[in-house]
Amino acid sequence: MADGREIRLFSYGTLRQRNVQLATFGRELEGRDDALVGFARTMFEITDPEVIATSRETHHPIVTRSGNPADEVAGTVFNITAAELAAADSYEVSD
């Protein structure tokens, strides 16, 4: 990272999509597969028109702690900058 800080972002949803990365970060991210153990994934309806236009999806995944060590949510860990973390926070709407 340019400022020497490495920020890791775990994504299990639309931030893994190339088109969302380009719209959000201006580049395609490189990452590695990982998982959250003890969490379960469900889908949630998104109503923000900008996010729907970017992701091309009306429902996005969310995760909650299940407490069951057999549950696992697959995803990707990306190394990003502080500015990209702020962009990711802006992309994630309050829905």
Secondary structure, DSSP 4 states (H G I P E B T S, - for coil): -TTS--EEEEESSGGGSHHHHHHHHSS---EEEEEEETEEEEEEE---HHHHHHH--SEEEEEEE---TT-EEEEEEEEE-HHHHHHHHHHS---
